């Protein structure tokens, strides 16, 4: 790669990163307050950009075929944006009807030989009803309950198309001082006709539950863990460990490690072993 190509790649990466920063720049509020991105919207899952990440388990020849897979790099950028909003509170009741959107992309920004394509993007809209439980604490902690419908797809045509739908229920506990948060989500896949089913065995790899936890051991440092498992003797779970360190406003340096199945849809039935670093824009 020549110096001009390197400069072009960094330009692409930072243009994309700063566009994402610009979208979320208005989110800097205190942890005690409900964070808002723009009027009526708030952070949902983590929003971040890993300027550089590396997957030690190279599965792309099996997925894309050797002609294309061999040209993809193990090094790529990865980013995620995620937000939610409330549509109605049913007349100031404790229940709210809302929706959310999460997008996760894998960008071959350093791959000049392929003109730096987006290798995979997953789109995740949700529709949910939730109850915020400051008045109904569980174990003495603030509690929220959520049920919803979750669609996930990668927008590809066959044979690379992957999608599924699920119904879920979630309980989330949060320490009033925001020192820790824990959420347990379980789901049931919505059945599809065989002719439309892109991935009939996807629950073998994503399982039926996910736990997320965040702990703040020091004022500016946050640790996050995600655990997922199929509860089967042929274990096909996943674990993600994140560390963030606040640097200014609501932005933090960010390191992410992932091991297991289901990092994204196109690789859901292959093990990923990824490490990456970048910035965290909004926390979960």
C-alpha positions in Angstrom: 0.0 0.0 0.0 1.4 3.3 -1.0 1.5 6.5 1.0 -1.3 8.0 -1.0 -3.5 4.9 -0.4 -2.8 5.0 3.3 -3.7 8.7 3.4 -6.9 8.0 1.5 -7.9 5.2 3.9 -7.3 7.3 7.0 -9.4 10.0 5.3 -12.3 7.6 4.7 -12.0 6.3 8.3 -12.0 9.7 10.0 -14.7 11.1 7.7 -16.9 8.2 8.7 -15.9 8.5 12.4 -16.5 12.3 12.5 -19.8 11.9 10.8 -20.8 9.5 13.6 -19.4 11.8 16.2 -21.4 14.6 14.8 -24.6 12.6 14.9 -24.1 11.9 18.6 -22.4 15.1 19.7 -25.5 16.3 21.5 -25.6 13.3 23.8 -23.3 14.7 26.6 -25.4 14.8 29.7 -24.9 13.5 33.2 -25.2 9.8 34.1 -28.1 10.6 36.4 -30.2 12.2 33.7 -31.8 10.4 30.9 -29.5 10.8 27.9 -30.9 12.3 24.8 -29.3 12.3 21.3 -31.8 14.7 19.8 -35.2 15.7 21.0 -37.2 12.5 21.7 -34.3 10.1 21.2 -31.9 8.6 23.6 -29.0 6.0 23.5 -30.0 2.4 23.4 -27.1 0.0 23.0 -23.5 1.2 22.8 -22.5 3.5 20.0 -18.8 3.4 19.0 -16.3 3.2 16.3 -13.3 0.8 16.4 -10.8 2.6 14.1 -8.8 -0.7 14.0 -9.9 -4.2 14.8 -8.4 -7.6 14.0 -10.2 -11.0 13.8 -7.8 -13.8 14.5 -10.2 -16.5 13.2 -10.3 -16.0 9.5 -13.6 -17.5 8.2 -14.1 -15.4 5.0 -13.0 -18.0 2.4 -15.7 -20.3 3.6 -18.4 -17.6 3.6 -17.6 -15.6 0.4 -15.6 -18.3 -1.5 -11.8 -18.2 -2.1 -12.0 -15.8 -5.0 -13.4 -12.9 -2.9 -12.7 -14.2 0.6 -8.9 -14.3 0.1 -9.0 -10.7 -0.8 -10.6 -9.5 2.4 -8.4 -8.5 5.2 -8.5 -9.6 8.8 -8.0 -6.0 9.8 -11.0 -3.7 9.4 -12.9 -0.9 11.1 -16.1 -1.7 13.0 -18.7 0.7 14.2 -22.2 0.6 15.8 -24.9 3.3 16.2 -27.9 2.7 18.4 -30.8 4.8 19.6 -34.3 4.5 20.8 -37.4 6.8 21.2 -40.8 6.8 22.8 -43.8 7.2 20.7 -46.4 7.4 23.4 -46.7 7.0 27.2 -50.4 6.0 27.0 -51.5 9.1 28.9 -48.8 9.4 31.5 -49.0 5.8 32.5 -45.9 3.9 33.6 -45.9 2.1 30.3 -44.3 3.5 27.1 -44.5 2.3 23.5 -41.3 2.9 21.6 -39.0 1.9 18.9 -35.2 1.5 18.4 -32.7 1.2 15.7 -29.2 -0.3 15.8 -26.8 -0.6 12.9 -23.4 -2.4 13.0 -21.0 -2.3 10.1 -17.7 -3.9 9.2 -15.6 -1.7 7.0 -12.6 -2.8 5.0 -11.2 0.7 5.2 -7.6 -0.4 4.8 -8.3 -2.7 1.8 -7.4 -0.4 -1.1 -7.2 -3.4 -3.5 -11.0 -3.7 -3.1 -11.7 0.0 -2.9 -12.4 -0.2 0.9 -15.9 -1.8 0.8 -18.3 -2.3 3.6 -18.1 -6.1 4.0 -21.1 -6.6 6.3 -23.8 -4.4 7.8 -26.5 -5.6 10.1 -29.8 -3.6 10.6 -31.8 -4.1 13.7 -35.1 -2.2 14.2 -37.2 -3.0 17.3 -40.7 -2.2 18.5 -41.2 -2.4 22.3 -43.4 -1.7 25.3 -41.5 -0.9 28.5 -42.2 0.0 32.1 -39.7 2.1 34.0 -39.6 1.0 37.6 -38.3 3.8 39.8 -41.5 3.3 41.8 -41.3 -0.5 41.7 -37.7 -1.4 42.6 -36.5 -5.0 42.6 -34.0 -5.9 45.2 -33.8 -2.2 46.2 -32.6 -1.2 42.7 -34.3 0.8 39.9 -35.9 -1.7 37.5 -37.3 -1.5 34.0 -39.2 -4.2 32.1 -39.4 -4.5 28.3 -41.1 -6.8 25.8 -40.7 -6.3 22.1 -40.3 -7.4 18.5 -36.7 -7.5 17.1 -35.8 -7.8 13.4 -32.2 -8.4 12.3 -31.0 -8.6 8.7 -28.0 -7.8 6.6 -29.7 -6.5 3.5 -27.9 -8.9 1.1 -29.2 -10.9 -1.7 -28.9 -14.7 -1.9 -26.7 -16.5 -1.2 -25.4 -14.0 1.4 -28.8 -13.0 2.7 -29.3 -13.5 6.5 -32.3 -12.4 8.6 -34.5 -13.5 11.4 -37.2 -12.1 13.7 -37.8 -12.7 17.4 -40.0 -11.8 20.3 -38.2 -10.9 23.5 -38.6 -10.0 27.2 -36.0 -8.1 29.3 -35.5 -7.2 32.9 -33.0 -4.5 33.7 -31.7 -3.5 37.1 -29.7 -0.4 37.7 -27.9 0.9 40.8 -29.4 4.4 41.6 -25.8 5.7 41.8 -25.1 4.3 38.4 -22.2 2.2 39.6 -23.6 -0.9 37.9 -26.3 -2.1 35.5 -27.4 -5.6 34.7 -29.9 -6.8 32.1 -31.2 -10.2 31.2 -33.0 -10.8 27.9 -34.7 -14.0 26.6 -36.2 -14.5 23.2 -38.3 -16.8 21.0 -37.7 -16.9 17.3 -40.7 -16.1 15.1 -41.2 -19.1 12.8 -40.7 -18.7 9.0 -41.6 -20.8 6.0 -38.7 -22.9 4.9 -38.5 -21.2 1.5 -38.0 -17.8 3.2 -35.7 -19.1 6.0 -32.1 -17.8 5.3 -30.6 -19.5 8.4 -32.7 -22.3 9.9 -30.1 -23.1 12.6 -29.4 -19.6 13.8 -30.6 -20.3 17.3 -28.0 -23.0 17.6 -25.4 -20.2 17.6 -27.3 -17.2 19.1 -29.1 -19.3 21.7 -32.2 -18.0 23.5 -30.8 -15.5 26.1 -28.2 -12.7 26.6 -26.9 -11.0 29.7 -25.3 -7.6 29.7 -23.6 -6.0 32.7 -21.8 -2.7 33.2 -19.6 -1.8 36.2 -18.0 1.5 37.1 -15.0 0.6 39.3 -13.6 4.1 39.1 -15.2 7.4 38.2 -14.0 7.5 34.6 -13.6 3.8 33.9 -16.4 1.5 32.9 -16.3 -2.3 32.2 -19.0 -4.1 30.2 -19.6 -7.8 29.7 -22.0 -9.6 27.3 -22.7 -13.3 27.7 -24.7 -15.5 25.4 -25.2 -19.2 25.3 -27.4 -21.8 23.6 -27.7 -23.9 26.8 -26.7 -27.0 25.0 -24.0 -29.6 25.6 -22.5 -28.6 22.3 -21.8 -25.1 23.6 -21.9 -22.3 21.0 -22.0 -19.2 23.1 -20.2 -15.9 23.0 -18.5 -13.4 25.3 -17.7 -9.7 24.8 -15.6 -7.7 27.1 -15.3 -3.9 26.9 -13.3 -1.3 28.7 -13.9 2.5 28.3 -12.1 5.4 29.9 -13.8 8.8 29.7 -11.6 11.5 28.1 -13.9 14.5 27.6 -17.6 15.3 27.3 -19.3 12.0 26.9 -16.6 10.4 24.8 -14.3 7.6 26.0 -11.4 5.7 24.7 -12.7 2.2 24.0 -11.3 -1.4 23.8 -13.5 -4.3 22.7 -12.8 -8.0 22.7 -15.1 -10.6 21.3 -14.9 -14.4 21.3 -17.5 -16.8 20.1 -20.4 -17.2 17.6 -22.8 -14.6 16.3 -20.7 -11.5 16.2 -22.7 -10.6 13.0 -25.1 -12.4 10.8 -22.9 -13.4 7.9 -20.5 -15.1 10.3 -23.0 -16.2 12.9 -22.1 -19.9 12.6 -18.3 -19.3 12.7 -16.2 -18.4 15.7 -14.8 -14.8 15.8 -11.9 -13.8 17.9 -11.7 -10.0 17.6 -9.8 -7.3 19.4 -10.3 -3.6 18.5 -9.7 -0.1 19.8 -11.4 3.2 19.2 -13.8 5.6 20.8 -17.1 5.0 22.7 -19.7 7.7 21.9 -22.6 6.6 24.1 -22.7 3.9 26.6 -25.3 1.2 27.3 
